[in-house]
């Protein structure tokens, strides 16, 4: 049976440079799926109209990015998987006027790190910098490592505490003060540090060059490349990665949710790198 053409979009604010359309167009092309993927850069006042458009079938699905991940989760009729635990969505499927929401960020992060052999081992310590949407997804993913000690540091201590609270019951989770000494002391026995803030090297109380050799460094930012935190970590011989592979993996998972098809990562990665580095 011929699949209905997809009508997809990314909804967010300040997204004019997003590489998502090119990524999903490459996924469609390589799987022979027809469809479109456009950007909807919206102000908060436009969200009601957008939700009505979704329900009326203007789109078959959408991705959601900052700052609407929690707001649109509230508008969904059903939240599945991690979306239910986190109260955020990055993927919505429209079915018979109903909005089914999920998030592929945590799984995308795990796939990206596993592919780079950077996924922490049982009993390791992991430090997450930041307490926003991406930090929550990363933290949730990390709680799946058996006996992991998860540490969270954010410039607003209340945001770090609230994220730790939300994950309560998922293991050994604690917050760390947002200062150089406390972060360095945690890094000293961490297997991985993840920068899940939108801040770069100059604004972080964290020096990737000073972490132990065995500690991997991940920065979820993917633009501009090379990402400064990653460059600094690589210079000192650490394993390090930016957020491009996570972006790819979460996108491939969204595509699979909408179509039931796995797009070939190689072809989509090539399109994504071209879009990000353009
Ligand atoms: P949010 O706005 O939800 O959270 C941003 C976080 O960064 C907050 O904790 C915020 O703190 C903190 N922050 C911002 N500026 C600074 C600063 N100067 N110093 C210290 N902390 C700061 O954004 P997201 O969580 O969605 O995104 C965070 C980053 O992750 C972005 O760079 C984004 O591009 C990237 N990302 C990558 C993805 C991928 O697939 N690779 C997926 C999603 C995000 P406060 O609350 O105090 O403002």
Boltz pocket constraint, residues with backbone or C-beta under 6 A from the ligand:
constraints:
  - pocket:
      binder: B
      contacts: [[A, 66], [A, 105], [A, 130], [A, 131], [A, 132], [A, 133], [A, 134], [A, 135], [A, 154], [A, 155], [A, 156], [A, 159], [A, 195], [A, 196], [A, 197], [A, 198], [A, 199], [A, 203], [A, 204], [A, 220], [A, 221], [A, 222], [A, 242], [A, 243], [A, 244], [A, 246], [A, 247], [A, 248], [A, 250]]
      max_distance: 6.0
